[in-house]
């Protein structure tokens, strides 16, 4: 109904403007051209229109039935058009077209019913006017404009027929267009309501999400921040909108260029940042960024989701601390076990040598055997301590450019002279690419290669085949593998493969595979072990081609079994 009220107001304004324009034109014509015929009737009709408009204005707040109100106005407009036709010549009046806009307006206001009603009333009004003129009931104005001669009667009848047909055609067209307009309006209103409901539903979903959601334009200025984001950060919506995101979250001036660079290479960019929410309160936030696109995939800006990871990080630190304490206890027990056996051998050998009576029977062979025991166990102690220090206190990470195919080729040459290699061992290579340039800590990877290759040879005491291979892995990674045809491992042994001081071989310290795991972690890589009893073992080391600090935004893959 509000739309109808707006149309009614517009109709009243347009009527006043049209009549005023006609009045001014008539005044100017009379002023400049001094026509022989008086234009006073035109002034009377104009004044009558003003009076009707004033009456409509007075009825507007009183008459609650707007349809009746519209009908009264349209009826008044038809009478006004008839008055203009009468004072301008009747059947020969050039202003008979004034009925046409009334019919069109009726269709716009009352749709099909209004168009048909206005058509019928216009036909009746124009026909009644001509009949009154033809019968002499209404004197013509001016008097010489119409005489009831057969020719004039014939012309008037023809004019009446033409106008009836014209009014009917206009009415039908107005009816069709008005109904189409009405249906379109209804559909548009329903679509608008559906859109408003959908917008409200989407807003409810976004505000119900517990994760923070922030959108920015292409320059990085915040355009939207949801309820969860405001609660997590303590930011007011008015203070955040329009501000640069990297300044609000203190991400550094280089963040926008880094963000664009990373999103060119991947769909999502993950990063973490500290956010101070109070004087002594800092929250740890985990972000995921992506490009905000429209339905044509055109970039509109960026979208960020984030969560408060403060409690999770605190729990992770507690778990890590407990794991470290447990590991310290386990390592201490392992060290005690590993040191006890060599010390017992050393102590026993030294005691035998000390109890040898001076001047007694000399037994050089036994003395030499005891000295060998002392030397061997001393070397074993030295190796245990070296491995333990390499595991517990590694050197600083020092990456450099290197070709891993070349490094593995050098390893294969050394393996031919390794103590663990037997004549029945066959060593083969399987390099899928001619070169693998990477940025790694060369010395540490050499240790990884040597430990895994030595373990593979020792797992084949009766001989077998060792395959040393290398190739490209998933995006940005390389894979290096050591596959043997040895005795294999059970599922339980695979699970304990990286546990410190858990050795499957006599004389081993049990720290070699733990060191492999540690070095893989330092390279932001991982180790995959596949083995079945009696079918051999394949150990694959997966490392990125560039260190993690040179691949900001990548999620490092930690060592796993």
C-alpha positions as CSV (number, residue, x, y, z in Angstrom):
1,X,0.0,0.0,0.0
2,X,2.9,2.4,0.6
3,X,3.7,2.0,-3.1
4,X,0.2,3.1,-4.0
5,X,0.4,6.2,-1.7
6,X,3.6,7.2,-3.4
7,X,1.9,6.9,-6.8
8,X,-1.1,9.0,-5.6
9,X,1.2,11.8,-4.4
10,X,3.1,11.7,-7.7
11,X,-0.2,11.9,-9.6
12,X,-1.3,15.0,-7.6
13,X,2.0,16.7,-8.2
14,X,2.1,15.9,-11.9
15,X,-1.5,17.2,-12.3
16,X,-0.6,20.5,-10.7
17,X,2.6,20.9,-12.8
18,X,0.7,20.0,-16.0
19,X,-2.2,22.5,-15.3
20,X,0.2,25.2,-14.3
21,X,2.2,24.7,-17.5
22,X,-1.0,25.0,-19.5
23,X,-2.1,28.1,-17.7
24,X,1.3,29.8,-18.2
25,X,1.2,28.9,-22.0
26,X,-2.4,30.3,-22.3
27,X,-1.4,33.5,-20.5
28,X,1.6,34.0,-22.8
29,X,-0.5,33.3,-25.9
30,X,-3.0,35.9,-24.8
31,X,-0.3,38.4,-23.9
32,X,1.7,38.2,-27.1
33,X,-0.7,37.2,-29.9
34,X,-4.0,38.8,-28.6
35,X,-6.3,36.0,-30.0
36,X,-9.8,37.0,-31.1
37,X,-11.3,34.2,-29.0
38,X,-11.2,34.7,-25.2
39,X,-9.3,32.2,-23.2
40,X,-11.2,32.9,-20.0
41,X,-12.9,29.4,-20.1
42,X,-9.5,27.9,-20.1
43,X,-8.7,29.8,-16.9
44,X,-11.9,28.6,-15.4
45,X,-11.1,25.0,-16.1
46,X,-7.6,25.5,-14.7
47,X,-9.0,27.0,-11.6
48,X,-11.4,24.1,-11.3
49,X,-8.5,21.7,-11.5
50,X,-6.7,23.5,-8.7
51,X,-9.9,23.4,-6.6
52,X,-10.2,19.7,-7.2
53,X,-6.5,19.1,-6.3
54,X,-7.0,21.1,-3.0
55,X,-10.1,18.9,-2.3
56,X,-8.1,15.8,-2.9
57,X,-5.4,17.0,-0.5
58,X,-8.1,17.6,2.2
59,X,-9.6,14.2,1.6
60,X,-6.2,12.4,1.6
61,X,-5.9,12.1,5.4
62,X,-9.6,11.5,5.9
63,X,-10.6,9.0,3.3
64,X,-9.0,5.7,4.4
65,X,-10.1,3.7,1.4
66,X,-7.3,4.5,-1.1
67,X,-9.0,2.8,-4.0
68,X,-12.1,5.0,-3.7
69,X,-9.7,8.0,-3.4
70,X,-7.9,7.0,-6.6
71,X,-11.3,6.5,-8.3
72,X,-12.4,10.0,-7.4
73,X,-9.3,11.6,-8.8
74,X,-9.5,9.6,-12.0
75,X,-13.1,10.6,-12.4
76,X,-12.2,14.2,-11.8
77,X,-9.4,14.0,-14.4
78,X,-11.9,12.6,-17.0
79,X,-14.3,15.4,-16.3
80,X,-11.5,17.9,-16.6
81,X,-10.4,16.4,-19.9
82,X,-14.0,16.6,-21.1
83,X,-14.1,20.3,-20.1
84,X,-11.0,21.0,-22.1
85,X,-12.4,19.2,-25.1
86,X,-15.7,21.1,-24.8
87,X,-14.1,24.6,-24.7
88,X,-11.7,23.8,-27.5
89,X,-14.2,22.7,-30.2
90,X,-16.0,19.5,-29.1
91,X,-15.8,17.0,-31.9
92,X,-13.0,19.0,-33.6
93,X,-11.0,19.6,-30.4
94,X,-7.3,18.8,-30.6
95,X,-7.3,18.0,-26.9
96,X,-9.2,14.8,-27.0
97,X,-5.9,13.0,-26.4
98,X,-6.2,14.1,-22.7
99,X,-8.3,11.0,-22.1
100,X,-5.3,8.7,-23.0
101,X,-3.0,9.6,-20.1
102,X,-5.9,9.2,-17.7
103,X,-6.4,5.7,-19.0
104,X,-2.7,4.9,-18.7
105,X,-2.5,6.4,-15.1
106,X,-5.6,4.3,-14.1
107,X,-3.8,1.2,-15.3
108,X,-0.7,2.1,-13.3
109,X,-2.7,2.7,-10.2
110,X,-5.4,0.1,-10.3
111,X,-4.0,-2.3,-12.9
112,X,-6.4,-4.1,-15.3
113,X,-9.5,-3.1,-13.4
114,X,-8.6,0.6,-13.4
115,X,-7.5,0.6,-17.0
116,X,-10.9,-0.9,-18.1
117,X,-12.9,1.4,-15.8
118,X,-11.1,4.5,-17.1
119,X,-11.6,3.3,-20.7
120,X,-15.4,2.9,-20.2
121,X,-15.7,6.2,-18.4
122,X,-13.7,8.0,-21.1
123,X,-15.8,6.6,-23.8
124,X,-19.0,7.5,-22.0
125,X,-17.8,11.0,-21.2
126,X,-16.6,11.7,-24.8
127,X,-19.7,10.1,-26.3
128,X,-22.1,11.9,-23.9
129,X,-20.4,15.2,-24.8
130,X,-20.8,14.7,-28.5
131,X,-24.4,13.5,-28.1
132,X,-25.3,16.6,-26.0
133,X,-23.7,18.8,-28.7
134,X,-25.5,17.0,-31.5
135,X,-28.9,17.1,-29.9
136,X,-28.4,20.8,-29.0
137,X,-28.8,20.0,-25.3
138,X,-25.4,21.6,-24.7
139,X,-24.6,24.7,-26.7
140,X,-21.3,24.5,-28.6
141,X,-18.4,26.7,-27.5
142,X,-17.6,28.8,-29.4
143,X,-21.0,28.9,-31.0
144,X,-19.7,28.7,-34.6
145,X,-17.5,25.7,-33.8
146,X,-20.3,23.2,-34.4
147,X,-23.6,23.1,-36.4
148,X,-25.9,20.2,-36.6
149,X,-25.6,19.7,-40.3
150,X,-25.6,16.2,-41.8
151,X,-21.9,16.6,-42.7
152,X,-21.1,17.7,-39.1
153,X,-23.2,14.9,-37.7
154,X,-21.4,12.4,-39.9
155,X,-18.0,13.8,-39.0
156,X,-18.9,13.7,-35.3
157,X,-20.1,10.1,-35.5
158,X,-16.9,9.1,-37.3
159,X,-14.8,10.9,-34.6
160,X,-16.8,9.2,-31.9
161,X,-16.1,5.8,-33.5
162,X,-12.4,6.5,-33.9
163,X,-12.0,7.7,-30.3
164,X,-13.9,4.7,-28.9
165,X,-11.6,2.4,-30.8
166,X,-8.5,4.4,-29.7
167,X,-9.6,4.5,-26.1
168,X,-10.3,0.7,-26.2
169,X,-6.9,-0.1,-27.7
170,X,-5.1,2.1,-25.2
171,X,-7.1,0.5,-22.4
172,X,-6.2,-3.0,-23.5
173,X,-2.5,-2.0,-23.8
174,X,-2.5,-0.3,-20.4
175,X,-4.2,-3.3,-18.9
176,X,-1.7,-5.7,-20.3
177,X,1.3,-3.6,-19.3
178,X,-0.1,-2.8,-15.9
179,X,-0.7,-6.5,-15.1
180,X,2.8,-7.3,-16.3
181,X,4.1,-4.6,-14.1
182,X,2.0,-5.8,-11.2
183,X,3.3,-9.4,-11.6
184,X,6.8,-8.1,-12.0
185,X,6.4,-6.0,-8.9
186,X,5.1,-9.0,-6.9
187,X,7.9,-11.2,-8.1
188,X,10.4,-8.5,-7.3
189,X,8.9,-8.1,-3.9
190,X,9.0,-11.8,-3.2
191,X,12.6,-11.9,-4.5
192,X,13.5,-9.0,-2.3
193,X,12.0,-10.7,0.7
194,X,13.8,-13.9,-0.1
195,X,17.0,-12.0,-0.5
196,X,16.5,-10.2,2.8
197,X,15.7,-13.6,4.5
198,X,18.9,-15.1,2.9
199,X,21.0,-12.1,4.0
200,X,19.6,-12.4,7.5
201,X,20.2,-16.1,7.5
202,X,23.8,-15.7,6.2
203,X,24.4,-13.0,8.8
204,X,23.1,-15.3,11.5
205,X,25.3,-18.1,10.3
206,X,28.4,-15.9,10.2
207,X,27.6,-14.5,13.7
208,X,27.0,-18.0,15.0
209,X,30.4,-19.2,13.9
210,X,32.9,-19.5,16.7
211,X,35.9,-18.7,14.4
212,X,36.8,-15.1,13.7
213,X,36.0,-14.0,10.1
214,X,37.5,-10.8,8.5
215,X,37.3,-9.7,4.9
216,X,39.3,-6.9,3.3
217,X,39.5,-5.2,0.0
218,X,42.4,-5.6,-2.4
219,X,44.4,-3.0,-0.5
220,X,44.0,-4.9,2.8
221,X,41.4,-2.6,4.4
222,X,38.9,-4.3,6.7
223,X,35.4,-4.4,5.2
224,X,33.8,-6.9,7.5
225,X,34.5,-8.4,10.9
226,X,32.1,-10.9,12.6
227,X,31.0,-11.2,16.2
228,X,33.5,-14.0,17.0
229,X,36.4,-11.9,15.7
230,X,35.3,-8.9,17.8
231,X,35.0,-11.1,20.9
232,X,38.4,-12.8,20.4
233,X,40.3,-9.6,19.7
234,X,38.3,-7.2,21.8
235,X,38.0,-4.8,18.8
236,X,35.0,-2.7,18.2
237,X,33.5,-3.0,14.7
238,X,33.6,0.8,14.2
239,X,37.3,0.9,15.1
240,X,38.3,-1.9,12.8
241,X,36.4,-1.2,9.6
242,X,38.4,0.7,7.1
243,X,41.7,0.0,8.8
244,X,44.6,-1.9,7.3
245,X,44.5,-5.5,8.6
246,X,48.3,-5.9,9.0
247,X,48.3,-2.8,11.2
248,X,45.3,-3.8,13.3
249,X,46.8,-7.3,13.9
250,X,50.5,-6.0,14.0
251,X,51.6,-8.4,11.2
252,X,54.4,-6.2,9.8
253,X,54.6,-3.9,6.8
254,X,55.9,-6.7,4.6
255,X,52.7,-8.8,5.2
256,X,50.6,-7.6,2.2
257,X,53.4,-8.4,-0.3
258,X,54.0,-11.8,1.3
259,X,50.3,-12.6,1.3
260,X,49.9,-11.8,-2.4
261,X,53.0,-13.9,-3.2
262,X,51.9,-17.0,-1.3
263,X,48.3,-16.9,-2.6
264,X,49.6,-16.8,-6.1
265,X,51.2,-20.2,-5.5
266,X,48.4,-21.9,-3.4
267,X,44.7,-21.5,-2.5
268,X,45.3,-21.0,1.2
269,X,47.9,-19.3,3.3
270,X,48.3,-20.3,6.9
271,X,50.2,-18.3,9.5
272,X,50.1,-17.6,13.3
273,X,50.5,-14.4,15.2
274,X,50.4,-13.0,18.7
275,X,47.7,-10.4,19.4
276,X,47.8,-8.3,22.6
277,X,44.2,-7.9,23.9
278,X,45.1,-6.2,27.2
279,X,48.2,-4.9,29.1
280,X,49.4,-8.3,30.2
281,X,47.2,-10.6,28.1
282,X,48.4,-11.9,24.7
283,X,46.4,-14.3,22.6
284,X,47.9,-16.7,20.1
285,X,45.9,-16.7,16.9
286,X,46.0,-19.1,14.0
287,X,45.0,-17.6,10.6
288,X,43.9,-19.0,7.3
289,X,43.9,-16.6,4.4
290,X,42.3,-16.9,0.9
291,X,41.2,-14.7,-2.0
292,X,37.6,-13.4,-1.9
293,X,36.1,-13.9,-5.3
294,X,32.7,-13.2,-7.0
295,X,30.7,-15.6,-9.1
296,X,32.9,-14.8,-12.2
297,X,36.1,-15.6,-10.1
298,X,37.1,-11.9,-10.1
299,X,39.1,-11.0,-7.1
300,X,37.3,-8.7,-4.6
301,X,39.9,-8.8,-1.8
302,X,40.9,-11.3,0.9
303,X,39.1,-13.4,3.5
304,X,40.7,-14.4,6.8
305,X,39.5,-16.9,9.3
306,X,41.2,-17.3,12.6
307,X,40.9,-19.1,16.0
308,X,42.2,-18.4,19.4
309,X,44.9,-21.1,19.9
310,X,46.1,-19.8,23.3
311,X,44.7,-22.6,25.4
312,X,45.7,-25.2,22.8
313,X,49.3,-23.9,22.7
314,X,49.4,-23.9,26.5
315,X,48.2,-27.6,26.5
316,X,50.7,-28.4,23.8
317,X,53.5,-26.9,25.9
318,X,52.4,-28.9,28.9
319,X,52.2,-32.2,26.9
320,X,55.6,-31.4,25.4
321,X,57.1,-30.8,28.8
322,X,55.6,-34.1,30.1
323,X,56.9,-35.9,27.1
324,X,60.3,-34.4,27.6
325,X,60.4,-35.4,31.2
326,X,59.3,-38.9,30.3
327,X,61.9,-39.0,27.6
328,X,64.6,-37.8,30.0
329,X,63.7,-40.6,32.4
330,X,63.6,-43.2,29.6
331,X,66.9,-41.9,28.2
332,X,68.5,-42.0,31.7
333,X,67.4,-45.6,32.1
334,X,68.7,-46.4,28.6
335,X,72.0,-44.7,29.2
336,X,72.4,-46.6,32.5
337,X,71.7,-49.9,30.6
338,X,74.1,-49.0,27.8
339,X,76.9,-48.0,30.1
340,X,76.4,-50.8,32.6
341,X,77.4,-53.6,30.2
342,X,80.7,-52.0,29.0
343,X,81.6,-50.9,32.5
344,X,81.0,-54.4,33.8
345,X,83.3,-55.8,31.1
346,X,85.9,-53.2,31.9
347,X,85.6,-53.8,35.6
348,X,85.9,-57.6,35.2
349,X,88.9,-57.4,32.9
350,X,90.7,-54.9,35.2
351,X,90.0,-57.1,38.2
352,X,91.5,-60.2,36.5
353,X,94.5,-58.2,35.5
354,X,94.9,-56.9,39.0
355,X,94.6,-60.3,40.6
356,X,97.4,-61.7,38.4
357,X,100.1,-62.5,41.0
358,X,103.5,-61.0,40.3
359,X,106.0,-63.7,39.4
360,X,103.1,-66.1,38.6
361,X,102.6,-68.1,35.5
362,X,102.6,-65.7,32.5
363,X,99.6,-66.2,30.2
364,X,100.2,-63.7,27.3
365,X,97.2,-64.9,25.3
366,X,94.7,-64.2,28.1
367,X,96.3,-60.9,28.9
368,X,96.0,-59.8,25.3
369,X,92.4,-61.0,25.2
370,X,91.6,-58.9,28.3
371,X,93.2,-55.8,26.8
372,X,91.1,-56.3,23.6
373,X,88.0,-56.4,25.8
374,X,89.0,-53.2,27.5
375,X,89.8,-51.5,24.2
376,X,86.5,-52.6,22.6
377,X,84.3,-51.7,25.5
378,X,86.1,-48.3,25.8
379,X,85.3,-47.6,22.1
380,X,81.7,-48.7,22.6
381,X,81.4,-46.3,25.5
382,X,82.9,-43.5,23.4
383,X,80.4,-44.3,20.6
384,X,77.5,-44.3,23.0
385,X,78.5,-40.9,24.4
386,X,79.0,-39.5,20.9
387,X,75.6,-40.7,19.7
388,X,73.9,-39.4,22.9
389,X,75.4,-36.0,22.4
390,X,74.5,-35.9,18.8
391,X,70.9,-36.8,19.8
392,X,70.6,-34.6,22.9
393,X,72.7,-31.6,21.9
394,X,72.7,-31.2,18.1
395,X,74.8,-28.7,16.3
396,X,73.1,-25.5,14.9
397,X,71.2,-26.1,11.7
398,X,73.3,-24.9,8.8
399,X,71.6,-25.4,5.4
400,X,73.5,-25.1,2.1
401,X,73.0,-25.9,-1.5
402,X,73.7,-29.5,-2.4
403,X,72.8,-32.2,-4.9
404,X,71.3,-35.1,-3.1
405,X,72.0,-37.5,-6.0
406,X,75.7,-36.7,-5.7
407,X,75.6,-37.2,-1.9
408,X,73.9,-40.6,-2.3
409,X,76.4,-41.6,-5.0
410,X,79.3,-40.8,-2.6
411,X,77.5,-42.8,0.1
412,X,77.2,-45.9,-2.1
413,X,80.9,-45.7,-2.8
414,X,81.7,-45.6,0.9
415,X,79.3,-48.5,1.6
416,X,81.4,-50.9,-0.4
417,X,84.0,-50.6,2.3
418,X,81.7,-50.3,5.3
419,X,82.3,-52.8,8.2
420,X,78.7,-53.9,8.0
421,X,78.9,-54.9,4.3
422,X,79.4,-58.5,3.5
423,X,80.5,-60.1,0.2
424,X,76.9,-61.4,-0.3
425,X,75.5,-57.9,-0.1
426,X,74.4,-56.2,-3.4
427,X,74.0,-52.4,-3.4
428,X,72.0,-50.8,-6.2
429,X,70.8,-47.3,-7.0
430,X,67.5,-46.1,-8.3
431,X,67.7,-42.3,-9.1
432,X,64.5,-41.1,-10.9
433,X,66.1,-37.8,-11.8
434,X,69.7,-37.0,-12.7
435,X,70.0,-34.3,-10.0
436,X,68.2,-33.1,-6.9
437,X,69.4,-29.7,-6.0
438,X,68.2,-28.8,-2.5
439,X,69.1,-26.5,0.4
440,X,69.8,-28.8,3.4
441,X,72.3,-29.4,6.2
442,X,74.7,-31.6,4.3
443,X,76.6,-33.1,7.3
444,X,73.4,-34.1,9.0
445,X,71.8,-35.7,6.0
446,X,75.1,-37.6,5.5
447,X,74.6,-39.0,9.0
448,X,71.0,-39.9,8.1
449,X,72.1,-41.7,5.0
450,X,74.8,-43.6,6.8
451,X,72.7,-44.6,9.7
452,X,69.9,-45.9,7.5
453,X,72.2,-47.7,5.0
454,X,74.2,-49.3,7.9
455,X,71.0,-50.5,9.5
456,X,69.8,-52.0,6.2
457,X,73.0,-53.9,5.7
458,X,72.9,-55.2,9.3
459,X,69.3,-56.3,8.7
460,X,70.6,-58.8,6.0
461,X,73.1,-61.0,7.9
462,X,72.9,-63.7,5.3
463,X,73.2,-61.2,2.4
464,X,70.7,-59.5,0.2
465,X,70.0,-56.4,-1.9
466,X,70.0,-52.8,-0.7
467,X,68.4,-50.2,-3.0
468,X,69.3,-46.6,-2.5
469,X,66.9,-44.3,-4.4
470,X,65.9,-40.7,-4.8
471,X,63.2,-38.8,-6.6
472,X,60.7,-35.9,-6.5
473,X,57.9,-36.1,-4.0
474,X,54.8,-33.9,-3.6
475,X,55.0,-30.2,-4.4
476,X,58.3,-28.8,-3.0
477,X,59.6,-32.0,-1.5
478,X,62.1,-34.8,-2.4
479,X,62.0,-38.5,-1.3
480,X,65.1,-40.5,-0.5
481,X,64.6,-44.2,0.3
482,X,66.6,-47.2,1.5
483,X,65.0,-50.6,0.7
484,X,66.5,-53.9,1.8
485,X,65.5,-57.5,1.4
486,X,66.3,-58.4,5.0
487,X,64.5,-59.9,7.9
488,X,61.8,-57.1,8.2
489,X,60.0,-56.0,11.3
490,X,56.7,-56.6,13.0
491,X,54.1,-53.8,13.6
492,X,55.3,-53.5,17.2
493,X,58.9,-53.1,16.0
494,X,58.0,-50.5,13.5
495,X,56.2,-48.5,16.2
496,X,59.4,-48.6,18.3
497,X,61.7,-47.9,15.3
498,X,62.6,-44.4,16.5
499,X,62.6,-44.9,20.2
500,X,66.0,-44.2,21.8
501,X,68.0,-47.1,23.1
502,X,65.9,-49.6,21.2
503,X,68.3,-51.5,19.0
504,X,67.6,-54.6,17.0
505,X,71.3,-55.4,16.5
506,X,74.1,-56.6,18.8
507,X,76.5,-53.8,19.7
508,X,74.2,-51.0,18.6
509,X,73.6,-48.0,20.7
510,X,69.9,-47.7,19.8
511,X,70.3,-44.0,19.0
512,X,70.9,-44.1,15.2
513,X,67.2,-44.1,14.2
514,X,66.3,-41.5,16.9
515,X,69.0,-39.2,15.4
516,X,67.5,-39.8,11.9
517,X,64.1,-38.8,13.2
518,X,65.5,-35.7,14.9
519,X,67.4,-34.6,11.8
520,X,64.3,-35.1,9.6
521,X,62.3,-32.9,12.0
522,X,65.0,-30.2,11.8
523,X,64.5,-30.2,8.0
524,X,60.7,-29.9,8.5
525,X,60.4,-33.3,7.0
526,X,59.2,-36.7,8.0
527,X,60.3,-40.4,7.8
528,X,58.0,-43.2,6.5
529,X,58.7,-46.8,7.4
530,X,57.1,-49.8,5.7
531,X,58.1,-53.3,6.7
532,X,56.8,-56.8,7.1
533,X,58.5,-59.8,8.7
534,X,60.5,-61.7,6.2
535,X,59.8,-59.2,3.4
536,X,62.4,-56.5,4.1
537,X,62.1,-52.9,5.0
538,X,61.8,-49.6,3.1
539,X,62.6,-46.4,5.0
540,X,61.7,-43.2,3.1
541,X,63.0,-39.7,4.1
542,X,60.9,-36.9,2.8
543,X,62.3,-33.4,3.1
544,X,61.4,-30.0,1.5
545,X,63.7,-28.6,-1.1
546,X,63.9,-25.4,0.9
547,X,64.0,-24.9,4.7
548,X,60.8,-24.1,6.4
549,X,61.9,-20.5,7.3
550,X,62.3,-19.9,3.5
551,X,58.8,-21.2,2.9
552,X,56.7,-19.0,5.1
553,X,53.1,-20.1,5.2
554,X,53.8,-23.7,4.5
555,X,52.6,-26.2,7.1
556,X,55.7,-28.2,8.1
557,X,55.3,-32.0,8.0
558,X,56.7,-33.4,11.2
559,X,58.4,-36.8,11.4
560,X,56.0,-39.7,11.6
561,X,56.2,-43.4,11.3
